[in-house]
């Protein structure tokens, strides 16, 4: 997984996991319907999301990550577990991918782990026996997982509504059939002068009406790649053993360290 894909995956996962902490997240939701603009409803949805996400302390759940490249008629599906925890000491995130299915091939064991501790994002790939460590902040200035995500991805529920509107045209997408009773869908398209215009063409969020939280995120990159995240069996604000976020670099694995590039930070 290259750095660009990894960065996008991480920020989308952070966004989804932290905004989708209650009750478990749905998958296989209905396809998009016709768009409709309703500024008052958009503001209400965003306000409700901010109220709910303020309660987050911890999250654990199964994840499914689908990455599609229509231009190459290729796709990959990864399954695993995600852990997130926030405390007065900061926040930590860990993703353990366990299996991989490429195109129409059989699912196979494929272990990749990603750990973020506020300073370093560590990627451990057991297939090629390689570790990469990407520095994301100065050691004495650790950043929250939300802050890391904000550099590359708009976080509904965490970003101010007016800030989002400066960057995106935000519309409600009408749901069809029974889905209309359960979900609200927001579609974000970058404004012509948006700082995200070179990264994404659209980002869709499905919001569970009862939970007032996102149920799924689908992002299309400027290269027409599609990133889709679904969550299962969520456990929210339950105790997580701190040891979950500990790790050791396996003996014999190669290690590459990529130091912080301050010029790359998004303002």
N, C-alpha and C positions, 0 to 999 in steps of 0.2 A: 504494500500500500504506500503510494508516494506521499510526500509531505503535504501537498495541496489537498489531496483526498482525505488524508488523516486529519488535517486541521478542520475541514468542513464537517467531517464526521463527528469530531469531538464537540464542536460548538453546537451542532444540531442535537446531539445526545444530551449535552448539558441542558439545553433549552427544554427539550422534551421531558427529561427526567425530573427536572425541578418544577416544571409547570404541570406535570401529570402525576402528582404524588398521591392523590386520593382515589381509593376505590378501584384501582386498576384501569388500564386504558383499553379502548376497543380497537379492533383491527378489522380489515376488510370492509371499510365503510363504503357508502354509496358513492358513485362517481359524481363529479362536479356537475351542477346544473347551471342555468342561466344566471348571469350576474345581476345584482340589483344594489343600488346605492341607498343607504339609510344611515346618515351621519349620527343621528341620535342613538340608534341601536348599536352601531360600532362603538361609540363612546361608552355605552352601558356595558357591553361585553368586556371592553378593555378595563373598565373600572372594577367590574366583578372579579376579573382575573387577578388584578393587583391585590384585592382583598384576600383572596384565597392563597395566593403564593406567599403572602407575608407570614403564613403559619408554618411553612416548611422547616423541619429540623433534620429529618432523615428519610431516605428512600431506599428500597430494595425491590427489584423486580426482574422478571425475564424480559429480554429484548429480542426483537427481530429487526435486522437492518438489511434492507434491500437496496442495492446499488445497480442502476440500469444505465446502459449506454446504447440508446436506440440507434445511433449512427453506425455502431458496430454490431448491432443485433446481439448484444451480450448483456448478461446480468449475473449477479452473485448475491446469495442470501446467506447471511451469518446469523447464528443464534447464540445467545449467551445470557449473562447475568450482569446487572449494573447495581453498584452501591454508591450512595452519596450520603455524606454526613456534614452537618454544620454545627459549630460550637463557638464559644468565645475565642477559642484558639485559631479559628479559621475553618475552611472547608476542605474536604477531600472527596475525590471521585475515583472509582475503580470500575473498569469494564473488563470482564473475562469472556471473550468469545471462545466457544467450544467446538462449533461445527461450521462447515462451509458447503454450500451447494452451488455449483457453477452451471449455468444454462440448464440443460436437461440431464446432467449427470447425477449420479447418486450422491446423497449427502455423505460427507466424510468428516472424520475428526480433524479439526484444524484449530490449534490453540494459539490465540493471540491475546495479550493482556495490555491494558493501558491504565496507568496510574498517574493521577495528578495530585500533587501535595501542596499547591500554592506557589511553588517555585519551578518545579521540574515536571514535565510531562514525559513519562517513561513508557516506551513501547517494547514489549518482549515478544519476539516471534520465535516460537518453538520449532517451526518447520525449517527455517534456515539458520537456527541457533544464533540469532543476532539480537542485540539490544541497542536501541537508540534513545538518547536522552535529550530532549529539547528544553532549554532553559526559557521560561516564560516571564520571569521577574527577578529582581535583585533579591538575594537571600534575606536581607533585612527589610524588604518591602514585598512580602508575599501577597498574591492577589486571590480573591475569591473566584470560584469556578464561574460565577456569573460574569465577573469582570473580564475573564479570559474570553468568554463567549461573546460579550458585547463588542469586542474588537473586530469580530468578523461576521456577526449574525444578529439580526434584530430579535429581541426577546420580548414578545408580548406578555404582559403580566408583570414584567420587571422594568421595561422602559416606559418613560413618560409618554402619554398619548400624543402630546404636541410634538415631541421629538420624533415619534414614529411617523406622524403625518408630514413632517418636513422631508423625510426620506422616502416615504411610500404613499402611493395611492391605495387606500384601504377600502375594500368593498365586501359586502355580504354576498355570499353565493347561495341561492335558494336551493334547499334540499328537496329531494323528490320522495314521494310515498311516505312510508313509516319513518324514514330517517328524519323527516322534517320535525317530528315530535321529540326527537332525542338529541339532535345536533344542530349547532350553528357553525357555519363555515366562513372563515375570513380569508380573503385573498389579498396578498400584498404584492404590489408591483412597483419597482423602483422608479422614483421621479427622475426626470432627465438629468438633473444635477446631483443625484443621490451618490453617496460614497459607496453604495452597494451595487451601482449600475453595471460595473464590470464583473461582478461575481454571480449575480442571480438575475433571472428573468421573472421569476414569480416564486412566492412561498405561500403555501396553503396551510391553514390551521383548522382542524375540526374541534369544536368546543362542545363538551358534554353539558347539556342544559341543566341537568340536576346537580352535577358537581361544580359547574361553572369553571371548568378547567379543560385544557387541550386534551384531545383523545388521540390525535395523530398529526404528524407534520410531514408534508411532502414539499421538497425544495427542488427547483430546476435551476441548474447552473447556466452561466452564459455559454458554456460549451454543449448545452442540451443534455447533460447528464442529470439523472434523477436520483435523489436521496430520499428514502422513505423509512421512517422509524415507527415501529409499533411496540407497545408494552403489554405484558401479561403478568397476572398474579402479583400486583403491587402490594407492598407492605410499607405503610407510611408512619413516620414518627415513632417507630419502634426502635428499641435499643439495637445498635450494631456494635459488635466487638471491635475495638480499635485495631486488633491484630489483622482484621480483614484487609487493611490498607498497607500492611507491612509486606515487603517482598525481598527476595534475594536473587541476585543475578546467577543463573545456573553455571556451574563449572564448565569451562570450555567455550562458553558463548562469547562471540566477539562483541565489542562495545564501541559505540560511536557517540561522542558528545558534541552537541550543537549549541554553542553559547548564545546568549541573548543578543538579538540584533535590535537595538533601540530604534533604529530608523524605520523598522517594520511595524511599529505600533500604530494602530489606527487612532486618530485623534477624535 
